[in-house]
C-alpha cells in the first residue's frame, strides 16, 4: 500500500490528518473544475436512449447505473453562473 497516496482510505490512518492533507492538496492544486465544453448533451442523451434498462434487473435485485449523470452535467452550470 502506498502510504503517500492521500486518496486511499484505511483504518490505520488518522482521519483528521488525512482530511487536512486533502484540504492542503485542493488548496494547492485547485478543486476539479470540469470543462463544460467537453460534454455533448446530444451524445449523452443518446446514451440514455440506447441503454437497455432491463440489464440492471436480476430477478428481485435491481442494480445501479450512472447513465444520465453526464446528461445532467450539461445543465449543472446554469445554477453556478
C-alpha positions as CSV (number, residue, x, y, z in Angstrom):
1,X,0.0,0.0,0.0
2,X,1.3,3.4,-0.9
3,X,1.2,5.5,2.3
4,X,1.8,8.7,0.4
5,X,-1.5,8.4,-1.5
6,X,-3.9,10.7,0.2
7,X,-6.9,9.2,-1.7
8,X,-6.5,5.7,-0.2
9,X,-8.9,5.1,2.8
10,X,-7.5,2.9,5.6
11,X,-8.5,2.1,9.2
12,X,-4.9,2.7,10.2
13,X,-4.9,6.4,9.0
14,X,-5.9,9.3,11.3
15,X,-9.0,10.8,9.6
16,X,-8.3,14.3,10.8
17,X,-4.8,14.2,9.5
18,X,-6.0,12.8,6.2
19,X,-8.7,15.4,5.8
20,X,-6.1,18.1,6.5
21,X,-3.9,16.6,3.7
22,X,-6.9,16.7,1.3
23,X,-7.6,20.4,2.1
24,X,-4.0,21.3,1.5
25,X,-3.9,19.3,-1.7
26,X,-7.0,21.0,-3.1
27,X,-5.8,24.4,-1.9
28,X,-2.6,23.9,-3.8
29,X,-3.9,22.2,-6.9
30,X,-7.5,23.7,-7.0
31,X,-10.7,21.8,-6.8
32,X,-11.5,20.0,-10.0
33,X,-13.3,22.2,-12.5
34,X,-14.8,20.4,-15.4
35,X,-14.7,21.7,-19.0
36,X,-18.3,22.1,-19.8
37,X,-17.5,22.3,-23.5
38,X,-16.3,18.7,-23.4
39,X,-19.9,17.5,-22.7
40,X,-22.1,16.9,-25.7
41,X,-25.7,16.8,-24.5
42,X,-26.9,15.1,-27.7
43,X,-24.3,12.3,-27.2
44,X,-25.2,11.9,-23.5
45,X,-28.9,11.8,-24.3
46,X,-28.3,9.2,-27.0
47,X,-26.5,7.0,-24.4
48,X,-29.7,7.2,-22.2
49,X,-32.0,6.4,-25.1
50,X,-29.9,3.4,-26.2
51,X,-29.4,2.0,-22.7
52,X,-31.1,-1.4,-22.0
53,X,-32.7,-0.8,-18.7
54,X,-33.5,-4.5,-18.4
55,X,-29.8,-5.1,-17.9
56,X,-29.9,-3.8,-14.4
57,X,-32.7,-6.1,-13.2
58,X,-31.6,-9.5,-12.0
59,X,-34.6,-11.3,-10.6
60,X,-35.6,-9.4,-7.5
61,X,-32.3,-7.5,-7.4
62,X,-32.0,-4.0,-9.0
63,X,-28.6,-2.8,-10.0
64,X,-27.5,0.7,-10.4
65,X,-26.1,2.7,-13.3
66,X,-24.6,6.1,-13.8
67,X,-26.5,6.7,-17.0
68,X,-27.9,10.2,-17.2
69,X,-25.3,11.8,-15.0
70,X,-23.3,13.1,-17.9
71,X,-26.5,14.5,-19.4
72,X,-27.4,16.3,-16.1
73,X,-23.8,17.7,-16.0
74,X,-24.6,19.5,-19.3
75,X,-27.1,21.6,-17.4
76,X,-25.4,21.9,-14.0
77,X,-23.5,25.0,-14.8
78,X,-26.8,27.0,-15.2
79,X,-27.2,27.5,-11.4
80,X,-23.5,28.1,-10.9
81,X,-23.1,31.2,-13.1
